[in-house]
Amino acid sequence: MRTASVGFQADGARLAELVGLVDEGALTLRVAGTYPLGEASKAHARLAGCGGRLVLVP
């Protein structure tokens, strides 16, 4: 199993730039699935079973 840590700082202008790139199709997102925070245990189970990039959303 591989884990990674990601740190960030709020930067609205940079985020808007990234959103623009996604909207233009210049930046693609490879996400296997999304889960609400209340289903974090299901997301962890999925990672243990088949991996992939998952996003937890509030």
Secondary structure, 3 states (H helix, E strand, C coil): CCCCCCCCCCCHHHHHHHHHHHHHCCCCCCCCEEEEHHHHHHHHHHHHHHCCCEEEEC
